[in-house]
Amino acid sequence: MPDYVISQDTLPRDGRFGSGPSKVPTSRLEALAATGSALMGTSHRQAPVKALVRRVREGLGELLALPDGHEVVLGNGGTHAFWDAAVLALVESRAQHVVLGEFGGKLADAVAAAPFLAEPSVRRAEPGGLVLPEAEEGVDTYAYVHNETSTGVMSSVGRVGDGGALVLVDATSGAGGLPVDVAETDAYYFAPQKCFASDGGLWVAVLSPAAIERAERLSRERWVPPSVDLVQAIDNSRKDQTLNTPAVATLFLLAEQVDWMLAEGGLEAMVRRTTASSGVVHDWVARTPYATPFVADPEARSLVVTTVDLEGVDAAEVAAVLRANGVVDVEPYRKLGRNQLRIATFPAVETSDVEALTACIDDVVGHLTRHRS
Ligand SMILES: *Cc1c(COP(=O)(O)O)cnc(C)c1O
């Protein structure tokens, strides 16, 4: 058990730097408790919960500057469930996937395993690297990740291929913290437990008219289980509800975060925040002899998830001491297997807390180095 005590003056005010689930401001939990008997434990088919769903859909529409004809759709099961819905109702025959890490790879694997789809085309980057999708003959769906949470690489978002192909962007950890023009996408999808400072279990997708049209057509041609039926999700969302019972607290926390984002100045203001917070990490890495950026290309370094390789010091030991002091979840993505720290700089994280975190890391590394010599 690491027994080094970091001084109170050095510690961040909130020690949560996880990449998902991520920091939920405690004031939001208090706001949830303050709803008392008005919301939790009431029917999701009645006005209070439906008004909450409407608040989420309208707020996200404003935040993401919803283009004409695009719709904010939501359903249960998190991003994983949306992937299944997309395999069933958005990929016509052959998809191209960009795989930058774990998350881009999961959808590629799901499509490859679907017996009714052709073998997908896969463009794979070395971990920490970026590749972009590329127009390809015979591809009807392009799929890539806005922010690869497992490596801390961000991608630009734009259309690929000719007019007929759909562009699906996994923005689970990027939406709300990275710049985007959703008109460049057909499905810009995410879950609320990253930039939206809420809990898991829900998916949200901004769908274009072309995506909705394809989903309606393919789900007439294929058998689709109801819980992952995109058309049922679209129909229910239009009525400000979900097919089955949603987690009301998750919706409430999401609505609060979206309203806060809008009050702070919208997506541009959020990008300024994540740029400032990730900049604190990048500046600290640049002046710290034992730290190097995992993502070599500065343009590809994420504004919302930063990854830092350590040298001559055991990152797991550093993370363990931090954890014992209440500074949590800076361990690297488990399957990456690197001597690394991963620090989320989502909008809800205070830049001053990121500064405090870097001071804590220096403090712990100093202690571990003295201890060893
Ligand atoms: C967290 C994450 C997911 C998985 O989200 P779930 O809601 O747990 O299914 C998928 N893609 C990316 C990029 C993520 O960061």
The ligand as an SDF file (V2000), in Angstrom:
LIG
                    3D

 15 15  0  0  0  0  0  0  0  0999 V2000
  -15.9280    4.6470  -24.1510 C   0  0  0  0  0  0  0  0  0  0  0  0
  -15.9210    4.4410  -25.6200 C   0  0  0  0  0  0  0  0  0  0  0  0
  -16.7450    3.4830  -26.2340 C   0  0  0  0  0  0  0  0  0  0  0  0
  -17.5940    2.5200  -25.4480 C   0  0  0  0  0  0  0  0  0  0  0  0
  -18.7040    3.1570  -24.9150 O   0  0  0  0  0  0  0  0  0  0  0  0
  -19.8330    2.2820  -24.1440 P   0  0  0  0  0  0  0  0  0  0  0  0
  -20.9070    3.2930  -23.8630 O   0  0  0  0  0  0  0  0  0  0  0  0
  -19.1710    1.7510  -22.9220 O   0  0  0  0  0  0  0  0  0  0  0  0
  -20.2490    1.2110  -25.0670 O   0  0  0  0  0  0  0  0  0  0  0  0
  -16.7220    3.4050  -27.6000 C   0  0  0  0  0  0  0  0  0  0  0  0
  -15.9540    4.2110  -28.3560 N   0  0  0  0  0  0  0  0  0  0  0  0
  -15.1510    5.1350  -27.8050 C   0  0  0  0  0  0  0  0  0  0  0  0
  -14.3070    6.0120  -28.6810 C   0  0  0  0  0  0  0  0  0  0  0  0
  -15.1020    5.2830  -26.4200 C   0  0  0  0  0  0  0  0  0  0  0  0
  -14.3010    6.1920  -25.8580 O   0  0  0  0  0  0  0  0  0  0  0  0
  1  2  1  0
  2  3  1  0
  2 14  2  0
  3  4  1  0
  3 10  2  0
  4  5  1  0
  5  6  1  0
  6  7  2  0
  6  8  1  0
  6  9  1  0
 10 11  1  0
 11 12  2  0
 12 13  1  0
 12 14  1  0
 14 15  1  0
M  END
$$$$
